[in-house]
Amino acid sequence: MLNIDPDPFLEPHFAVARRDDVASKRSNIVVPSEPLVKTIFDRIAAFQGLLFVAPVMMIIAILILMRRDGPVFFSHVRVGRGGRPFRCHKFRTMMPDGAELFRHILSIDPI
């Protein structure tokens, strides 16, 4: 068994394949139940994260509502995986008529 690793700083063009590396490749076989287990784990973790962050989100929503000058959320379309559009929702941090105001400013002063 050859377990000598080259020093990458001295010989960057030289590499030795180790038997341990070859053996570890066999363990990367995908078991059919793994995607289901990962999906279940991801959903449980996301739900727990939401429970932790929900009080902070409620405080932010209340603070935005106290200003009484528009909706709490701003939503628009973005491009996602594979070029597919999706609707993105986020807390509104700009003025309710910010897009129109921006167009007006650009018409007056394009710089």
N, C-alpha and C positions, 0 to 999 in steps of 0.2 A: 504494500500500500504506500503510495507516494503522497506525502502531505506537505510538500515544500511549496510555500507561496513566494513568488518573486516580489522584490521590493518595487512598488509601482513608481517610485521616484528615480530609481537607478535604471530599470529596464522596463519602460512603459510598453514596449512592443512585444514583450515576452510574457506568456501566461501558461500556466500548467493546469490542466483539467484534473481536479481531484476526484477520487472515487466517491467521496462524501457528497460532492455537488451532483454527480450523476444520480446517486441514490435519492437525493432530495427531490429531484424532478419527478420521480414516480409518485410522490405523495401529493402532487398538485392535481390529481385526477378529480374531476368534479363529480360529486355524488348527486343524483337527481333531487334529493331532499334538501340540499344546501340552499338553493334559491328561496324555497319556502321558509326555511328556518331564518334566513337573513331578512326576508320581508317581514316576518312576524317580529323579529328582534328590532328592526328599524321602526316599525309602527309603535311598539311598546316604548322604545326610547324616545321617540318623538312626542308621544302622549305625556310621558313623565316630564320631558323638557317644557312642554306647553304648560303643564300644571305649575312648574317653577316660575315661568316667565309671565304667566297670565296676570298676576297682581300688578306687575310693573306696566304691562300693556294697558290695563284698566286705568291706572293713574295717568298715563300719557293721554289716553282718550278723554278722560275727564278734563285735563288741562286744556286740550284743544277745544273741547265743547264750551269751556268757560269763556273763551274768546268770542264766541257767538258770531263768527264771521265766515262760516262755511262748513263743509262736511269734515268728518274726522279722517276719512281715508281718501287717498288719491290713487286712482287706478288707471293704467294705460297698457297698451299692448307692447310686448317685447318679443324678440326672436329667441327661441329656445333651442334645445337639442335637435339636430337634424334640420334646422331652419324652420321649424314649426313655430308659429306665433302662439303666445299665451298671454293671458291677462295677469298683470303684476299689480298687487295691492300693497300699499304702504301708508304709513301715517302721513298726513298732509303737514308739510313743514313750510309751505309757501303761502302766499296770499291766494284767496279763492280765485281771483281773476288774474293770476300771475302770467298765464300764457298770453292773454290779450294785452296785458301791460307790457310784456316783453316784445310782442310784435309792434306795438306802438312806439316803444323806445327805439327799436331797430329802424323803423320808418323815419324817425327824426334824426337819429345819429347811428349810422351803420357800424361805426367803430366800437 
